[in-house]
Amino acid sequence: MKRSAKFALVVAGIAVAGFAGFKVAQGPLTQAVFEYEVDRNLGRDPSAALPDGLHVYVCGSGSPMADPDRAGACLGVIAGQQRMIFDVGSGSIRVLGRMGFPVGRTDKLFLTHLHSDHFDGLGELMVQSWVPNARAVPLPMLGPPGTAELAEGFNLAYRIDSGYRTAHHGPEVANPAGYGLAPEEIVIPEGATSVEVLRDGDLVVTAIRVSHDPVKDAYGYRIDYKGRSIAISGDTAFDPAFAEASKGVDVMFHEALDVDMIATMGEAAQRNGAKPVAKVLADIPGYHTDPVDAARIAALAGARMLVYYHTIPPMPSSLIENMFLEGTGKAFGGDIRLGDDGDLVSLPAGSQTIDYTHVL
């Protein structure tokens, strides 16, 4: 046998032996990795390592349209010791949990308006913010008129489930006094465009009326903390009043709907006989904002960064994303980002930096 052939057989023998050894060791090795990851993550709060400042978790950058990569509208915000969630679309709480947001210690939930895609993850939040941290008081939920009725419905719908959990885990963990939602309705006076809804030390949260007819009471929010600031549009058509209320923010989070893409989808639905779908697609551009118009709002506000979230339609490739963003750079000279689930935007106090990372 030639020397090269003998060498090949030896290498093959070592490979086979190594694979067999790996199969034998795979169980203990996998178990060790599993135990390491569990110990590294379970019961720990990654947000505790964040510097003092404003930190925004993009937990839902999608829309009601099916998209495997984007949950329904949601932003998690940490401002100092306050942990807040703005809207809670479908699937968003699982994204927040994976991102390391302390869902079990949520202080307040704010709703922009009462379209179902902005609250259809509410049941999951109710449970995840109650049991894991043995909450002793219901979760405060602030939103426009109608919020109390919404809370009443969810509290009733999950009451049977809550009883099972208390019976199973005991009141020390599933405290009945901490179950459910405590609603507080925000009313912006007639003729006013905004109202302060929370002031806690250095933190100020302001609700801003936006244009989402026929939804009468639709709000955006501005959050200020120690010289850093963000604005959240919620659902709105092009609205300079929102820009005025957002003057000088570091980062604007704005919804966006690409009118041309939606028109193409509507034409296809009409051709294929899906008339109800075509009607919906024809209706929705009127109460959303085109990406270029959202960029104009950010420019009017003098924002430093614009992050698109709650984007319509789904964008399955970077080519579609480029179509979505076409022309936005001419309308806004600041930094433009197309938000993805898992993005974390950090604004440290006492600094002008904007740290943008993806943590998933």
Secondary structure, 3 states (H helix, E strand, C coil): CCHHHHHHHHHHHHHHHHHHHHHHHHHHHHHHHHHHHHHHHCCCCHHHHCCCEEEEEEEECCCCCCCCCCCCCEEEEEECCEEEEECCCCCHHHHHHHHCCCHHHCCEEECCCCCHHHCCCHHHHHHHCCCCCCCCCCEEEEECCCHHHHHHHHHHHCHHHHHHHHHHHCCCCCCHHHCCEEEEECCCCCCCCEEEEEEECCEEEEEEECCECCECCCEEEEEEECCEEEEECCCCCCCHHHHHHCCCCCEEEEEEECHHHHHHHHHHHHHCCCHHHHHHHHHHHHHCCCHHHHHHHHHHHCCCEEEEEEEECCCCCHHHHHHHHCCHHHHCCCEEEECCCCEEEEEECCCCCCEEEECC
